Amino acid sequence: MVFPDVLLTAALSILLVLALCGALALVILSLRKPADVPLAAAGSLVVVCLLIVSVSPLNVPLLVGLGIALLGTALAILGGSPVTRRVLEIATHGRVEEGDNGGILLRAPSIAAGSEGAVREVLRGGTTIGYLERIAVALGIISGFPEAIAVVVALKGIGRFSELAAAEARERFIIGTLASLVWACIVAALVRLAIW
């Protein structure tokens, strides 16, 4: 009964590639302005694919596995940005303004009632750091080195420690890091299960 196994593997591989392509396209649509419907659809595709590869063993051919790895890595890296931004927007109810350099704008408390305090941007470069952290985490998990997550979190925490004095900065740092890492880990786990 080798024939049905080959057909099942081929069908599941094609389904996985198409689902990853669809999720990547939906995520790319949401890069500028995160929208609920495309992100929910992309997340649903990823979860369904993760469930499929969890219960059915795939023995994908090398070239198909390479394609799945490339698609999954791109999805983990690019998808984390709109997902994280949307999660942060939901968590803060849209009250925290984003800065020009990928950080958040904080107003210093004013002494006189009715006067505005000085505005400063903290957690600058957060978008770029998020892309880098997702690259490291996704490649670490796919290559069988999940300890990369601990290295990334430690480096990020040490690098941002001095900027975490304000409650808004701490909240954004924790929520953003967790949302970004969870997305990257789920997509990378999907790829890892599919190709190994």
N, C-alpha and C positions, 0 to 999 in steps of 0.2 A: 504494500500500500504506500509506495513512495510517491506516486502520482498525486493523490489528494494532499499530501503534506507540502509538496512543491507548489500546488495551486493555492493553498491556504497561505503559505509564506509570501507568495507573489501578491495575492490580494491584500493581505495585511500591510505589506511594504508599500504598495501603491496607495492604499488608504492613508497610511501614516505620512507619506510624502505630500499628498494632496492636502491633508489636514494641516500640516506644518506650513505649507505654502499659503493656505487660506488664513491661518492665524497670523502669519508674518504680514500679509497684505492688510489685514484689519488693524494691526498694530501700527503699520506705516501710515495708515489713514489718520491715526490718532496722535501722531508725533507732535504736531503743532499745538493742537488743542485737544486734550484727552476727552473723549466722549464715552458715555456709559455703554451704549449699545455695541459699538465695535469692540470695546475692551471686554465686555461680558461675553461676546461671541468668541473672541480669541481665547479667553480664559476657559470657556466651556470646551472648545476644541482641544486645548491642551489637556484638560482633565480627562476627557473621554479617551484621548490617545494614551494617556498615562494608565488608565484603567485597562485598556486593551492590551498594552504591552506587559502589564503586571500579571494578567491571567493567562495570556497565550504566549508561549515561548516562540520567539522569532529567531530564525537563523538567516539573517539577511545577507545577500551577496556583498562583497567588499565595496563595489562601486555604489550600490544603493546605500550601504552603511555610511560611506563617506558623504553622500548627498544628505542623508538624514542628520549626520553630525554637523555639517555646515549650516543647514537650515535651522536646526535646533540652537546652535550657538548664536546665529544671527537673531533668532527670536528671543533668546534669553537676554542678549545684550540690548537690542533695540526696544523690546517690549517692556523692559523694566522701567524705562523713563516715563512713558505715559501712565503706566500702572501706578508707579510711585507718586507721580504728581496728582493723579486722581485720588488716591488714598489720602494723601496729605490734605488735599482740598476738602475732602469729606471730614477728616478728623478735625480740621481747624475751622470748619464751616465757612471757608473762604475769607477769613479775617486776617490772615498773614499774607502780606504782599511779597511777591518775588522781586529780587533785585536784578540789576542788569548783568551781574557776573555769576549768576546761578545760585545766589544765596538768598537770604531773607532780609527784609528791611525792619529794623527795630527803632522805635522812637525812645529817646531818653526821657525819663520822667521830668516834667517841668515843675518849677517851683511855684510860679504864679498860676492861679486858676485861669483857664482859657488860653494860655499861651502854649505853643507847640514846642516840644523838645527837639533836640538835634536828631537827625536820622542817620543811622549807620547800617551798613550791610555786614551781616555775619554769615558764616558758613559759605563763604564765597567759593566758587568752583565746585559746588555740590553736584551739578549735572555731570561734569567731566569725571569727578571722582566716582559717581555712580556707574558710569559706563566702564571705568577701569575695574571697579570692584566686581561687576557682573562678568567681565571677561575672565578675571582670575578665578572666580567661583565656578563659572560654567566649565571652563577648561579643566579646572581641578577635579570636579566631579566626573566629567566625561572621561578623563584620563585615569580615574581611579585613585585620586588624591584628595579625598574630602576634607582633609586637614587644612586645605587652603582656606576654608571658611574661617577657621580660627585665626589664621595669619592675617587675613583681610580685616576681620573685626578688630583685632589687636592694633594693627597699624592705623586703622581709621580712628579708633578711640584715642590713641596716643597723639595723633596728628591734630585732632579736633579738641582736645581736652581744654585748652585755654579759652576756647570760644563758647564753652557750654555753661557760662555763668547765668545767662538769662533763661528763664523757664521756657520761653518760646523756642529758643535755640535747642535746648535739651529735648523738648517734645518733638520738634521737627527732625532732629538727628536720630532719635530712637525709632520713630514711626517710619521715616524715610529709609533708614538702613534695613529695618525688618521687612518692609514691603519689597524693597529691591532684592534683598537676599532670598526671600521666599519665592519670588518669581523666578529668579535665576536657578535656584535649587530645584524647583518643580520641573522646569523645562530641561535642565541638565539631567535630572533623574530619568525623565522620559527618554532622552537620547541614550543614556547609559544602558537602560534596560532593553532598548530596542537593538542596540548594536553589539552588546557583549553577550 
